[in-house]
Amino acid sequence: MAKINFGGTTEEVVTRDEFPLEKAREVLKNETIAVIGYGVQGPGQALNLKDNGFNVIVGQRKNSKTWDKAVADGWVPGETLFEIEEACQKGTILQFLLSDAGQIALWPTVKKHLTSGKALYFSHGFGITYKERTGIIPPDDVDVILVAPKGSGTSLRRMFLEGRGLNSSYAIFQDATGRAKERVVALGIGVGSGYLFETTFKKEVYSDLTGERGTLMGAIQGIFAAQYEVLRSNGHTPSEAFNETVEELTQSLMPLVAENGMDWMYANCSTTAQRGALDWWKKFKDASKPVFEELYAEVAAGNEAQKSIDSNSKEDYREKLEAELAELRESEMWQAGSEVRKLRPEEN
């Protein structure tokens, strides 16, 4: 493992230098990796593993949109694409990549095929961390492991095709075979991780639920909406409000942050922008930190998990979800965004 110093804290990470792809292939040469579910994470992980030379099959419900997507992606029915139960039977590593609600519903089917020595793989700690709520309690004689790419399956695949890697966390909940560590690291390299950092199932789900509701999605939408509405209420046009709120951030400034950090982005902006940002960032921190503390407490108490379980298991879940997404999509800010994106030169 490589040791990296993060501002005084030393952390061990796994990179492709000390655990190259050839080593990962050797570790998993006798394994059949069954990717169960072909929705958010499934396609990216399955295709990356396949392209990296691993023995991969996909398990999905026949006559579904995701089955058709798998066929379109090159998976062959009866050869590399099977009904879920048959894939579970054939696989020695079961990558359980259904939604959290889908995992709860399908668990009895998957569990009966978890024979001794197999590995149960997750990309989210939800099902295991909240096992008393989900009912997902694995048998004692299988490895239970996790690789959680820090981004969507779409990003994982896109970055793989660009020759880059998306960083991932990894965790071991249960080591029944004595091989869980090498299995999970090999899988992390195989799915296309940039580097791997260690966590636990509990820490993964706590950080993930906080991040999704916070800076990754919930908080950023809230901040966008607040600034956009203030600009509009003071007479700025939709185009000006959207460009100053979203477009400049996502197209100009965030790439600079990704390249070399926030301080470097500040240093490459005007002195007026620097002064204002330095004066105001702590005010935003002070205003939002209590919300993040409340959010983390709700996650730790299991309340956010229970809300997800209750909501996502209802028969009308999809209809209600679409209505809530439509509220975002049809808002003036994101309608303006749709028009602005059409005007980007590369999208003409």
Buried (B, 14 or more C-beta within 10 A) or exposed (E): EEEEEEEEEEEEBBBBEEBEBEBBBEBBEEBBBBBBBBBBBBBBBBBBBBBBBBBBBBBBEEEEEBBEBBBEBEBEBEEBBBBBBBBBBBBBBBBBBBBBBBBBEBBEEBBEBBEEEBBBBBBBBBBBBBBEBBEBEBBEEBBBBBBBBBBEBEBBBBBBEEEEBBBBBBBBBBBBBEBBBBBBBBBBBBBBBBBBBBBBBBBBBBBBBBBBBBEBEBBBBEBBBEBBBEBBEEEBEBEEBBBBBBBEBEEEBEEBBEEEEEEEBBEEBEEEEBEEBEEEEEEEEEEBEEBBEEBBEBBEEBEBBEEBBEEBEEEEEEEEEEEEEEEEEEBEBBEBBEEBEEEEEEEE
